[in-house]
């Protein structure tokens, strides 16, 4: 089990040009747990994740990793502790799966140091965990969307960071592979104590797999807490503008959201 790291957001304001996306946000990410960020489109989920990984500098406020501002940390030092799988990663043209996954080891390489047995083992374990070992010699740009997504997740796993941020990791995956990826992340959390923060669109998968939910609305924190505390009919109405019914998920004992369209509302 790895040591837990703290990741906090203090009075964070983010934006692009003259448009504010996140305003005066305070968050505490529970160390060693799985956190899912949910909210309607364009509410700031991906923007928040980009800033937490230092890709987007804050207008005001701070993102703190173990009390240190991530935007002031040396990039390679940060990358040894915190990894990011962005929403739409782009691979160099013609690169093979094995080469791409191997790039996850870059933060661990020292100047003049040679590729090690430990690096080989980390890459092999990541390929095996994501069921992509049989794709190792293929070019990434020849793969299907679902295969590419699993390869990118393999690269993030090969980085072996104690904190892992993932922006919609189930994109392009069919339902069986969505569950497979989320099971994989749960295994990683339970075996290594990895702190996982992920943006998810599927509220029910978020509630089933996360220990902690963060619900954003219009760039502000609407609710944070356990799935049982956050996923309520009032919250779904306020955050998504959707009527729903919340029942108990018999497979996980977590809340299960049933959306109500206008053809399903009974008097």
VOGU-3710 file (C-alpha; in Angstrom, 3 decimals, decimal comma):
1> xxxxxxxxxx> 0,000/0,000/0,000  1,407/3,378/-1,001  1,518/6,420/1,219  -1,531/8,657/0,881  -1,064/12,131/-0,532  -3,301/15,108/0,114  -4,814/16,992/-2,821  -6,701/20,180/-1,999  -8,209/23,077/-3,918  -8,409/26,467/-2,232
11> xxxxxxxxxx> -10,416/29,400/-3,572  -9,709/28,272/-7,136  -10,898/30,425/-10,030  -10,297/29,191/-13,580  -11,216/30,453/-17,005  -10,364/30,940/-20,652  -9,788/34,491/-21,948  -12,619/36,604/-20,514  -14,845/33,675/-19,479  -14,754/32,274/-15,939
21> xxxxxxxxxx> -15,467/28,541/-15,741  -14,729/27,759/-12,080  -15,205/30,386/-9,379  -13,822/30,437/-5,823  -13,868/26,654/-5,471  -12,771/24,859/-2,306  -12,324/21,072/-2,365  -10,671/18,366/-0,318  -9,974/15,089/-2,134  -10,039/12,163/0,323
31> xxxxxxxxxx> -6,580/10,524/0,198  -6,431/6,883/-0,780  -10,032/6,852/-1,998  -11,909/7,023/-5,317  -13,547/10,366/-6,097  -15,874/10,963/-9,043  -16,648/14,447/-10,350  -20,113/14,748/-11,894  -22,141/17,537/-13,405  -23,841/18,761/-16,556
41> xxxxxxxxxx> -21,928/19,502/-19,755  -19,773/22,648/-19,609  -20,002/22,933/-15,810  -16,197/22,915/-15,422  -15,371/19,255/-14,675  -12,582/18,869/-17,240  -11,293/22,388/-16,577  -10,952/21,547/-12,885  -9,068/18,343/-13,661  -6,711/20,205/-16,017
51> xxxxxxxxxx> -5,828/22,663/-13,279  -5,383/19,924/-10,675  -2,738/18,414/-12,981  -1,089/21,845/-13,586  -2,070/21,995/-17,276  -4,146/25,115/-16,619  -2,866/27,868/-14,362  -5,404/29,361/-11,939  -6,530/32,953/-12,160  -6,696/32,960/-8,387
61> xxxxxxxxxx> -6,376/30,321/-5,688  -4,258/27,205/-5,364  -4,093/23,488/-6,071  -2,055/21,873/-3,296  -0,384/18,459/-3,340  0,854/17,637/0,148  0,643/21,353/0,893  2,748/22,393/-2,127  1,362/24,332/-5,067  1,354/21,990/-8,063
71> xxxxxxxxxx> 1,950/24,912/-10,434  5,255/25,642/-8,671  6,516/22,057/-8,595  9,071/20,828/-11,167  7,081/18,951/-13,852  9,021/15,699/-13,589  8,793/15,654/-9,801  5,042/16,187/-9,983  4,689/13,464/-12,638  6,241/10,898/-10,311
81> xxxxxxxxxx> 3,367/11,418/-7,878  0,426/12,627/-9,975  -0,669/11,227/-13,341  -3,310/12,440/-15,764  -5,323/10,774/-18,507  -6,889/13,703/-20,411  -10,174/13,563/-22,267  -8,821/13,417/-25,829  -5,143/12,415/-25,777  -3,245/12,455/-29,082
91> xxxxxxxxxx> -0,576/9,868/-29,895  2,398/10,597/-32,163  1,740/9,297/-35,671  2,853/5,699/-36,182  3,793/5,016/-32,569  3,216/1,450/-31,393  1,218/0,493/-28,351  4,311/-0,748/-26,511  6,177/2,489/-27,199  3,273/4,638/-26,061
101> xxxxxxxxxx> 2,784/2,713/-22,829  6,550/2,878/-22,216  6,313/6,675/-22,193  4,515/6,353/-18,882  7,902/5,491/-17,399  9,490/8,794/-18,451  9,071/10,531/-15,047  11,027/7,700/-13,422  14,006/7,931/-15,787  17,134/9,558/-14,420
111> xxxxxxxxxx> 19,708/11,311/-16,556  22,013/8,764/-18,211  20,125/5,923/-16,499  19,291/2,886/-18,594  15,906/1,265/-19,025  15,508/-1,129/-16,103  13,914/-4,445/-15,291  11,468/-2,487/-13,121  10,436/-0,416/-16,153  9,844/-3,574/-18,193
121> xxxxxxxxxx> 7,762/-5,033/-15,386  5,641/-1,874/-15,004  4,866/-1,750/-18,732  4,061/-5,474/-18,900  1,773/-5,220/-15,862  -0,058/-2,224/-17,368  -0,582/-3,991/-20,697  -1,800/-7,114/-18,934  -4,157/-5,216/-16,624  -5,834/-3,451/-19,554
131> xxxxxxxxxx> -5,935/-6,551/-21,804  -3,799/-4,808/-24,425  -0,697/-7,039/-24,406  -1,772/-8,629/-27,697  -1,803/-5,140/-29,262  1,753/-4,257/-28,182  3,259/-4,270/-31,694  0,369/-2,530/-33,442  0,282/1,169/-34,307  -2,000/3,142/-32,009
141> xxxxxxxxxx> -3,646/4,961/-34,932  -4,809/1,621/-36,357  -6,843/0,742/-33,267  -10,523/1,203/-32,574  -11,621/3,942/-30,196  -12,151/1,476/-27,365  -8,771/-0,159/-27,899  -7,025/3,227/-27,939  -8,725/4,222/-24,712  -7,479/1,077/-22,975
151> xxxxxxxxxx> -3,955/1,728/-24,292  -3,976/5,266/-22,885  -5,135/3,884/-19,542  -2,259/1,393/-19,715  0,187/4,277/-20,163  -1,269/6,013/-17,107  -0,952/2,801/-15,094  2,654/2,305/-16,210  3,461/5,704/-14,703  2,668/4,156/-11,288
161> xxxxxxxxxx> 1,731/7,386/-9,562  0,129/7,579/-6,142  -2,506/10,035/-7,423  -4,266/9,410/-10,733  -6,600/11,855/-12,484  -8,770/10,560/-15,328  -11,075/12,624/-17,531  -13,910/10,384/-18,701  -11,879/7,148/-18,748  -14,847/5,141/-20,066
171> xxxxxxxxxx> -15,249/7,235/-23,243  -15,593/5,099/-26,410  -15,987/1,911/-24,374  -18,965/-0,421/-24,531  -20,656/-1,223/-21,245  -18,635/-4,381/-20,546  -15,348/-2,526/-21,030  -16,616/0,407/-18,951  -17,175/-1,942/-16,029  -13,836/-3,639/-16,712
181> xxxxxxxxxx> -11,959/-0,317/-16,560  -13,728/0,800/-13,393  -13,057/-2,590/-11,787  -9,402/-2,168/-12,765  -9,228/1,267/-11,136  -10,895/-0,131/-8,020  -8,292/-2,915/-7,892  -5,551/-0,290/-8,200  -7,047/1,732/-5,377  -7,455/-1,254/-3,092
191> xxxxxxxxxx> -4,076/-2,881/-3,781  -1,860/0,221/-3,876  -3,935/2,831/-2,070  -3,863/5,012/-5,188  -5,923/8,171/-4,866  -8,150/8,263/-7,952  -10,085/11,292/-9,172  -12,160/10,815/-12,315  -14,744/12,696/-14,307  -17,701/10,454/-15,158
201> xxxxxxxxxx> -20,913/11,154/-17,043  -22,757/8,058/-15,884  -24,168/8,924/-12,471  -24,939/5,346/-11,564  -21,442/4,094/-12,362  -20,040/7,059/-10,430  -22,185/6,205/-7,405  -21,346/2,497/-7,632  -17,570/2,851/-7,888  -16,730/6,075/-6,039
211> xxxxxxxxxx> -16,271/6,520/-2,311  -16,700/10,280/-2,696  -18,778/12,335/-5,154  -18,251/15,957/-6,161  -21,202/17,565/-7,958  -20,488/20,777/-9,861  -23,079/23,200/-11,174  -22,238/26,333/-13,158  -18,624/26,303/-12,040  -19,404/26,017/-8,342
221> xxxxxxxxxx> -19,516/23,193/-5,848  -23,106/22,077/-5,381  -22,485/19,055/-3,162  -19,678/16,776/-1,963  -19,758/13,641/0,142  -20,573/9,962/-0,057  -22,779/8,779/-2,942  -25,647/8,422/-0,489  -25,249/12,036/0,616  -24,829/13,531/-2,866
231> xxxxxxxxxx> -26,965/11,506/-5,259  -30,417/12,679/-4,234  -33,453/13,681/-6,263  -32,949/17,315/-5,247  -29,315/17,234/-6,348  -30,120/15,657/-9,728  -32,790/18,298/-10,272  -30,482/21,186/-9,321  -27,377/19,976/-11,172  -28,900/18,399/-14,279
241> xxxxxxxxxx> -32,375/19,943/-14,473  -33,785/16,410/-14,465  -36,563/14,780/-12,511  -35,590/11,379/-11,157  -36,242/8,715/-8,616  -33,464/7,409/-6,375  -33,652/3,803/-5,260  -31,193/1,442/-3,620  -28,895/-0,443/-6,000  -29,294/-4,082/-4,911
251> xxxxxxxxxx> -25,843/-5,030/-6,245  -23,806/-2,344/-4,472  -26,084/-0,924/-1,761  -25,413/2,500/-3,304  -28,021/4,938/-4,670  -29,353/4,201/-8,154  -30,782/7,078/-10,201  -33,800/6,435/-12,437  -34,271/9,364/-14,867  -37,824/10,466/-15,513
261> xxxxxxx> -38,585/11,773/-18,999  -41,890/13,450/-19,734  -43,269/10,100/-20,975  -42,445/8,426/-17,672  -43,805/10,856/-15,083  -46,956/9,592/-13,447  -49,541/11,837/-11,867
//
